[in-house]
Amino acid sequence: MTRVNCTHCPLRSFNVFTPFTEGEVAFQQSFKAGELTIKRGTTVLAEGSSSPQLYTVLAGQGVRYKTLENGRRQVLNFVFPGDFLGLQAGLMGEMKHSVEASTPMVLCVFDRAELWQLFRAQPSRAYDLTWIAAAEEHFLGETIATLGQRDAIQRLAWALLRIHERLEAVGLVQDGAGSMPFRQQDLADALGLSLVHTNKTLSRLRERELCDWSDGRLRIMNMDAMARLGTTEREKPERRPLM
């Protein structure tokens, strides 16, 4: 682990994250234990575990998922830079889902035992944790609505639009294309579709010149049309806390 001063955190330069006060930067630096670099495919947090550490994703992407009794995997959502990992174990004693790295990742590491010090000494930062939990609940609600009310092409249009917006917010879109290293199976699992149906639907989107996801890059050629197809609106990602 290598300590990096929070004053120079590259994520703080993105407008999607709320700014820190000087006092918050100083506390965050004392709260942070270091950094951890992991390889693609590494399990960051395991369902049922009681991890002594919490993480903020400094770089890289991953998936959150649950494993069913029959061994099948249900992807819950995707992990991007700035996301906070391990809050469930910090507050509930153990993780209720797993997190796996889809790319090499760099994680800011925090000692879970110091979490209550954050609540005592930095109530505004504690409120930020509440916001993060509420935002995750909101996204899961939107996902459930998608599974229940959108057909396959609408689901994919909605999901790819939201992913592109998240990538753009943290500087991962260049020349119109964003880094999207996930497997088609991951997206199929997240949207309740078969791999074959997902592949065919992606081909339809490509043929209509709406988007192209290939070689780990996502390019959306017509954002407005994708939003209409996904029965949603284009959204500028809401400003959110960075832990």
C-alpha positions as CSV (number, residue, x, y, z in Angstrom):
1,M,0.0,0.0,0.0
2,T,1.2,3.5,-0.9
3,R,-0.1,6.6,0.8
4,V,-1.2,9.4,-1.5
5,N,-2.2,12.8,-0.3
6,C,-5.9,13.4,-0.7
7,T,-5.1,17.0,-1.7
8,H,-3.9,15.7,-5.1
9,C,-6.7,13.2,-5.7
10,P,-7.4,13.2,-9.4
11,L,-11.1,12.5,-8.9
12,R,-11.6,15.8,-7.2
13,S,-11.1,17.6,-10.5
14,F,-14.4,16.2,-11.9
15,N,-17.4,18.4,-11.5
16,V,-19.6,15.4,-10.7
17,F,-18.1,15.3,-7.2
18,T,-18.9,17.9,-4.5
19,P,-15.9,19.9,-3.4
20,F,-14.1,19.3,-0.1
21,T,-13.5,21.9,2.5
22,E,-9.9,22.2,3.8
23,G,-11.0,20.5,7.0
24,E,-12.6,17.6,5.1
25,V,-9.5,17.1,3.0
26,A,-7.4,16.9,6.2
27,F,-9.8,14.5,7.8
28,Q,-10.0,12.3,4.7
29,Q,-6.2,12.1,4.6
30,S,-6.1,10.9,8.2
31,F,-9.0,8.5,7.5
32,K,-7.3,6.9,4.5
33,A,-5.0,4.0,5.2
34,G,-3.4,3.8,1.8
35,E,-3.9,2.5,-1.7
36,L,-4.3,-1.0,-3.1
37,T,-3.7,-2.1,-6.7
38,I,-5.4,-5.3,-7.8
39,K,-5.5,-7.3,-11.0
40,R,-8.5,-7.9,-13.3
41,G,-10.7,-10.7,-12.0
42,T,-9.8,-10.1,-8.4
43,T,-12.6,-10.4,-5.9
44,V,-12.5,-7.1,-4.0
45,L,-15.3,-8.0,-1.5
46,A,-17.0,-11.3,-1.1
47,E,-20.6,-11.9,-0.2
48,G,-20.9,-13.0,3.4
49,S,-17.5,-11.7,4.4
50,S,-16.8,-9.1,7.1
51,S,-14.1,-7.1,5.5
52,P,-11.9,-4.9,7.8
53,Q,-11.5,-2.4,5.0
54,L,-13.6,0.0,3.0
55,Y,-12.7,1.3,-0.4
56,T,-13.1,4.1,-2.9
57,V,-12.4,3.3,-6.5
58,L,-9.6,5.6,-7.6
59,A,-9.2,3.9,-11.0
60,G,-10.7,1.0,-12.9
61,Q,-14.1,-0.6,-13.2
62,G,-15.9,-3.7,-11.8
63,V,-19.2,-5.4,-11.1
64,R,-21.4,-5.9,-8.1
65,Y,-23.2,-9.2,-8.0
66,K,-25.0,-11.8,-5.9
67,T,-24.5,-15.6,-6.3
68,L,-27.6,-17.7,-6.1
69,E,-27.9,-21.1,-4.5
70,N,-27.7,-22.8,-7.9
71,G,-24.4,-21.0,-8.6
72,R,-25.7,-18.6,-11.1
73,R,-24.6,-14.9,-10.8
74,Q,-26.9,-11.9,-10.8
75,V,-25.2,-8.7,-11.6
76,L,-26.6,-5.9,-9.6
77,N,-24.8,-2.9,-11.1
78,F,-21.4,-1.7,-12.4
79,V,-18.6,0.0,-10.5
80,F,-16.9,3.1,-11.7
81,P,-14.2,5.5,-10.3
82,G,-15.4,7.4,-7.3
83,D,-17.7,4.6,-6.1
84,F,-17.6,3.6,-2.4
85,L,-17.3,-0.1,-1.6
86,G,-17.9,-2.1,1.5
87,L,-20.5,0.1,3.3
88,Q,-22.8,-2.9,3.8
89,A,-20.1,-4.7,5.8
90,G,-19.3,-1.5,7.7
91,L,-22.9,-1.1,8.9
92,M,-24.4,-4.5,8.7
93,G,-21.5,-6.7,9.7
94,E,-21.1,-8.6,6.4
95,M,-21.3,-8.0,2.7
96,K,-24.7,-8.9,1.1
97,H,-23.1,-9.0,-2.4
98,S,-19.7,-9.4,-4.0
99,V,-17.5,-7.0,-6.0
100,E,-15.2,-8.2,-8.7
101,A,-12.6,-6.1,-10.7
102,S,-13.4,-6.1,-14.5
103,T,-10.1,-4.2,-15.1
104,P,-7.0,-3.6,-13.1
105,M,-8.1,-1.3,-10.2
106,V,-6.6,1.2,-7.8
107,L,-8.5,1.5,-4.5
108,C,-8.2,4.0,-1.7
109,V,-8.3,2.0,1.5
110,F,-10.0,2.9,4.7
111,D,-10.0,1.1,8.1
112,R,-13.6,0.0,8.8
113,A,-12.8,0.3,12.6
114,E,-12.5,4.1,12.1
115,L,-15.9,4.5,10.5
116,W,-17.6,5.5,13.7
117,Q,-14.9,8.2,14.2
118,L,-16.1,9.7,10.9
119,F,-19.7,9.9,12.4
120,R,-18.4,11.5,15.5
121,A,-15.9,14.0,14.1
122,Q,-17.3,14.7,10.6
123,P,-21.1,14.7,10.6
124,S,-21.2,16.3,7.2
125,R,-19.1,13.4,5.8
126,A,-21.4,11.0,7.7
127,Y,-24.3,12.6,5.8
128,D,-22.4,11.9,2.6
129,L,-22.5,8.2,3.4
130,T,-26.3,8.4,3.8
131,W,-26.5,10.1,0.4
132,I,-24.4,7.4,-1.2
133,A,-26.6,4.7,0.3
134,A,-29.8,6.5,-0.9
135,A,-28.3,6.9,-4.4
136,E,-27.7,3.2,-4.6
137,E,-31.2,2.5,-3.5
138,H,-32.6,4.9,-6.1
139,F,-30.5,3.2,-8.9
140,L,-31.8,-0.2,-7.9
141,G,-35.3,1.1,-8.0
142,E,-34.8,2.4,-11.5
143,T,-33.3,-1.0,-12.5
144,I,-36.4,-2.8,-11.1
145,A,-38.6,-0.5,-13.1
146,T,-36.6,-1.3,-16.2
147,L,-36.8,-5.0,-15.7
148,G,-40.6,-4.8,-15.2
149,Q,-41.6,-2.2,-17.8
150,R,-39.0,-2.0,-20.6
151,D,-38.6,-4.6,-23.4
152,A,-35.1,-5.9,-24.4
153,I,-34.1,-3.0,-26.8
154,Q,-35.5,-0.4,-24.3
155,R,-33.5,-2.0,-21.5
156,L,-30.3,-2.0,-23.4
157,A,-30.8,1.6,-24.7
158,W,-31.5,2.8,-21.1
159,A,-28.5,0.9,-19.6
160,L,-26.0,1.9,-22.2
161,L,-27.1,5.5,-22.0
162,R,-26.7,5.6,-18.2
163,I,-23.3,3.8,-18.4
164,H,-22.1,6.3,-21.0
165,E,-23.2,9.2,-18.8
166,R,-21.3,7.7,-15.8
167,L,-18.1,7.2,-17.9
168,E,-18.3,10.7,-19.3
169,A,-18.6,12.2,-15.8
170,V,-15.3,10.7,-14.7
171,G,-13.3,11.4,-17.9
172,L,-13.5,8.0,-19.4
173,V,-15.0,9.1,-22.7
174,Q,-12.5,10.2,-25.4
175,D,-13.4,11.1,-29.0
176,G,-17.0,10.0,-28.3
177,A,-16.1,6.5,-27.1
178,G,-16.0,5.3,-23.5
179,S,-14.1,2.5,-21.8
180,M,-16.6,-0.3,-21.2
181,P,-14.7,-3.5,-20.3
182,F,-17.6,-5.6,-19.1
183,R,-18.7,-8.9,-20.7
184,Q,-21.9,-9.1,-22.7
185,Q,-22.9,-11.7,-20.1
186,D,-22.5,-9.2,-17.3
187,L,-24.9,-6.8,-19.1
188,A,-27.3,-9.6,-19.9
189,D,-27.4,-10.7,-16.2
190,A,-27.9,-7.1,-15.1
191,L,-30.9,-6.6,-17.4
192,G,-32.5,-10.1,-17.0
193,L,-31.8,-11.1,-20.6
194,S,-30.2,-14.1,-22.2
195,L,-26.8,-13.7,-23.7
196,V,-28.1,-14.6,-27.2
197,H,-31.0,-12.0,-26.9
198,T,-28.5,-9.4,-25.7
199,N,-26.1,-10.0,-28.6
200,K,-28.9,-9.8,-31.2
201,T,-30.3,-6.6,-29.6
202,L,-26.9,-5.0,-29.6
203,S,-26.6,-5.8,-33.3
204,R,-30.0,-4.1,-33.9
205,L,-28.8,-1.0,-32.1
206,R,-25.6,-1.0,-34.2
207,E,-27.5,-1.5,-37.5
208,R,-29.7,1.5,-36.6
209,E,-26.5,3.5,-36.1
210,L,-27.5,4.3,-32.5
211,C,-24.5,2.8,-30.7
212,D,-21.6,0.4,-31.0
213,W,-20.1,-1.6,-28.2
214,S,-17.0,-3.5,-29.4
215,D,-13.4,-4.0,-28.3
216,G,-14.2,-2.8,-24.8
217,R,-15.3,0.6,-26.1
218,L,-18.9,2.1,-26.1
219,R,-19.8,4.7,-28.6
220,I,-23.3,6.3,-28.7
221,M,-23.9,8.0,-32.0
222,N,-27.2,9.5,-31.2
223,M,-27.8,10.2,-27.5
224,D,-31.3,11.7,-28.0
225,A,-32.5,8.8,-30.0
226,M,-31.1,6.4,-27.4
227,A,-32.9,8.2,-24.7
228,R,-36.2,8.1,-26.6
229,L,-35.7,4.4,-27.3
230,G,-35.0,3.7,-23.7
231,T,-38.1,5.7,-22.6
232,T,-36.0,7.9,-20.5
233,E,-34.3,11.3,-20.6
234,R,-30.7,12.3,-21.0
235,E,-29.4,13.2,-17.5
236,K,-26.4,15.0,-16.3
237,P,-25.1,12.9,-13.4
238,E,-26.2,14.4,-10.1
239,R,-23.3,15.9,-8.1
240,R,-22.4,13.5,-5.5
241,P,-20.0,13.0,-2.5
242,L,-16.6,11.5,-2.9
243,M,-15.3,9.5,0.0
